[in-house]
Amino acid sequence: MKLVIAVVQDKDKQKLSKRLVKAGFRATELASTGGFLKAGNTTFLIGVEAGQVEAVMTVIRESCQAREKTISPMSPIQGTTESSYVPYPVTVQVGGATVFVVDVEQFAHF
């Protein structure tokens, strides 16, 4: 058995959730927050048999789109060096999905 952990942007959450259900996969959704942009994410926990991992990955790939976002300059954080401060707007890639697949040693459902 495998555990697929997918961290997706909140904008893609509904689409992914609906497509997982339609494909017959059950998932647990956890609210999470990104580290760099402090933006809302959703982390999906999806337990599947090893042979179903590629099918789940396809659903995730088709549901979560990367997009560009321009972020405004942020004031320097106390304790950081000035070289890490960018005083002008920066375009970064957001969205898509970050996916981990891990082996499950034991599974129980009570």
N, C-alpha and C positions, 0 to 999 in steps of 0.2 A: 504494500500500500504506500502511496505517496501523499504528501501534503503540499499543495500548491499555495504559495503565499503571494498574492498580487496586490501591490500598492498602486492605486490609481487616483487620478485627480477627481475631485468631486463632480466635475462637469461630465465625466464619463461613467459615473456610478450607476445611474438608472439604466443606461443602455446595456452595460455589462451585466447587471443583475437580471434584466429581462431576458437577455440572450442565454445566460447560464441556465435559467429555469426552462426556457424553451428547448435547450439541448439536453435537459434531464440531469443537470448537475445541481447539487445542493451546496450552498455556501453560507458561511457566517460572515457578516459585515461588521467591521470595527471602525469607528471614527479615529482618524489619526491626523497628524499635522506634519508637513514637510519641514525640514531643518533650515534650508536656505531662504526660501520665500515666506516661510511661516503660513503657507496656504493650506486649506482644508484638503485632506485626502481621505480615501476609504481603503482599508486593508481588508481584502477578501481572503478567507481561509477555506480552501476547497480540498476535501479529502476524496481521492480517487484511486482506482487500481492503476498499476504501472502502465498498462496498455491504453489507458484513457488520457494520459498526460498530454499527448500531442493534440488531441481533440479539444481539451481545455485551453491549451496555449493558442490554438487557432481562434477560439471564441474571444479570448482576451485580445489577441492581435487585431481582430476585426472590430472590436468595440472601443478600443482606447487609442485615440489619435493624439499624436504629438502636435503641438502648436507653438508659435512664437509669442512671447509677451515682452513688452517693454516695461522695465521697472524704473521707477524714479530713484534719484540718488538718496541714499540713507546717510544720516549723520554717523560719524565714526563711533564705534562702540568703545566704551571705556576699556582700556587695556589692550587695544589692538594697535598695530602700527599704522602709520599714515599711508604706507604703500598698499594696504588692503582696502583703503577707502577710494571709491570711484565717484567723483563729483559730477558726473553727467549720466543721463539715462543710458541703460544698457539693455540690449535685446537678448533674452535667454530662451532656451527651449523648455517648455513645460508640457505636462500631459504625458500621453503614452502610458506605459506601465513598467514597473520594476517588479520582476517575478523571481521568486525563489522556489525551487522544488527540492523537498527534503524527504528522506526515508522515514517511514513511521514504524517504529518498533512494535507498538501495541495500540490497538484501537478498541474502545468500548463505548457502547451507547446504552444508557440506563433510562 
